[in-house]
Amino acid sequence: MRRSCLFACVVSVALLATACGRGAEDDVSSGSAAALEDHPPVLINAESPVEYPPELYELKVEADVVLRLFVDAEGIIQPDSTSVAESSGHPALDSAALAGVTRFRFAPALRRGTPTATAFLQPIHFRHPEGAAGDNP
C-alpha cells in the first residue's frame, strides 16, 4: 500500500505540473479568454495505477520512464499507440509503466477550448521513500 501511495503522489505531482495549471476556472462554457486556451491532457486518477515492481522496490531502485501516449478527444488512452520513449534502464520498471497506462484516466487536451486528440510524452517516476541503494540510472 505505501509503495503505491508514495508513487501515486510523485506521479500526480508530475502530471499536474505538466497540465500547466488547468483547472475548474478554465470552464469552456464561461466564454472567457482562458476557456479558449490550449491545454494538454490532464490525469484525473486519484491514485496512480502503476505498480512499483516489488523486487526493485525492496532493492530501493529509483528511475524514470518516459512514455509516449496518445489520448483521443474523449480522454481515452489509445494503447496501441503507447510506447517507451526513454527507458529507465530497468526492463521491469519500463514494463510496469506500460502496464499501468491502460488504467490512466485523462481529461482530454483542449485546442482553442475544444477537446482534441493529442500525442504527448509522460514521465513516470519510480521513487522509494528511503532513497536509492547505490547508483541507479
KABEL-V41917 format. One record per backbone hydrogen bond with DSSP energy under -0.5 kcal/mol. CO is the residue of the C=O (numbers start at 1). NH is the residue of the N-H. Records with the same first field share a line. If there is no record, write none. Layout:
CO = NH  NH
//
This chain:
1 = 5
2 = 6
3 = 7
4 = 8
5 = 9
6 = 10
7 = 11
8 = 12
9 = 13
10 = 14
11 = 15
12 = 16
13 = 17
14 = 18
15 = 19
16 = 21
17 = 20
19 = 22
23 = 26
24 = 27
27 = 30
28 = 31
32 = 35  36
33 = 36
34 = 37
37 = 113
39 = 110
42 = 107
51 = 53
53 = 56  57
54 = 58
55 = 59
56 = 61
57 = 60
60 = 133
63 = 126
65 = 67  124
66 = 85  86
67 = 69  122
68 = 83
69 = 120
70 = 78
71 = 118
72 = 75
75 = 106
76 = 72
77 = 79
78 = 81
79 = 82
83 = 68  85
86 = 66
90 = 93  94
91 = 95
92 = 96
93 = 97
94 = 98
95 = 99
96 = 100
97 = 101
98 = 102
100 = 103
101 = 104
105 = 44  45
107 = 42
109 = 116
110 = 39  112
111 = 114
114 = 111
116 = 109
118 = 71
120 = 69
122 = 67
124 = 65  126
125 = 127
126 = 63
128 = 131
132 = 134
134 = 136
//
